[in-house]
Amino acid sequence: LFASVQLAPKDPIFGLTEAYVADQRADKVNLGVGVYYTDEGKVPLLKAVIKAEESIVAKRSPRGYIPIEGPNPYNSAVQNLLFGAESELIKAGRVVTAECLGGTGALRVGADFIKRLNLNAPCAISNPTWENHRGIFESAGFEVLEYAYFDGETRGVNFDGMVKSLESFPQFTTVLLHACCHNPTGADITEAQWHQVIAICKEKQLIPFLDMAYQGFADGIEQDGIAVRLFADSGMSFFVSSSFSKSFSLYGERVGALSIVTQSKDECTRVLSQLKRVIRTNYSNPPTHGAAIVAAVLNSPELRQLWEDELAQMRDRIKAMRQGLVQKLVAAGVKQDFAFIEKQRGMFSYSGLTAEQVERLQKEDGIYALSTGRICVAALNTHNIDKAAVAIARVLV
Ligand code: LMR
């Protein structure tokens, strides 16, 4: 039966984690996977999460099925976070939200839903993008195109190229956009550029799909929501996948959501009915625990404040590591200008390291990074940053 099954390549991100785990060196460093670690190198368990969890566990609630689209207190909290508590769209009942299995689950449910609309149009992802985007949309049956995004010279966004690409796509192309903290480059477009992107999406009748996995990691909850808010003001129908893996440090709970902005309450009802079919035939209905934690935090003013403070601490620590790395690379004798690392936003830096340099880091120093040169700055800390800077300086020459 399985005689002709080929060995699949390892996942470029989790496959690297497997190699890191197997590495016996005590001072190894994993700058591969996008996970935030504390200065002690631990995945944090947020105080807001602990408090919410304690009250949930104390209730000893039975574990019945929850609705196919997830619980309402969670879904409405997600909507408030994404669109703002005063959102006209929410008031008009034009947004459908369903709890999904992390941001990845939300992308897949969204992709499957769009496929069922029978639009016979491709999906377009940024070049480069998160390794899994292509696979998710191809698995859902899409032809996947790329739009220009990163400029290797300026290490910023090639916005002219992006505009040209977007304008070239056929009607109903699903355009996957990173709402903030672009993964892998850390280079985001400006508010003025978002206005231009929205105008093109409208004119060309493209389907915007915003991937929002890092809200709060660049400038703050509200500030990082700007792209979603601008699309909300545009009058267009669009999709948002969002995730609490990073912002709540709830990676293993797989807690995310898919939100779809429709044109009316009636459209919303019909869209939700079809979305429920997509979910029911995939995993039936979502798990209880992670969403209960997030809902308990977001719906309590006291816990929400605590969470926002903790999120700000994570954000500030990443910024300090960006600054530290730039300084330490200079101190280690690096002549190239790495100041761009401080300008990039979110967890990642597209460092410019080549695949060969990355391989040397892994082999010679036990420092793991993606072969594309993406490093997770959120995994640097005051104990490993010197080692990382010295090793990077060495492989650069
Ligand atoms: C990453 O980009 O490393 C993270 O989003 C983890 C993942 O699922 O790939």
Boltz pocket constraint, residues with backbone or C-beta under 6 A from the ligand:
constraints:
  - pocket:
      binder: B
      contacts: [[A, 13], [A, 14], [A, 32], [A, 33], [A, 34], [A, 35], [A, 130], [A, 132], [A, 183]]
      max_distance: 6.0
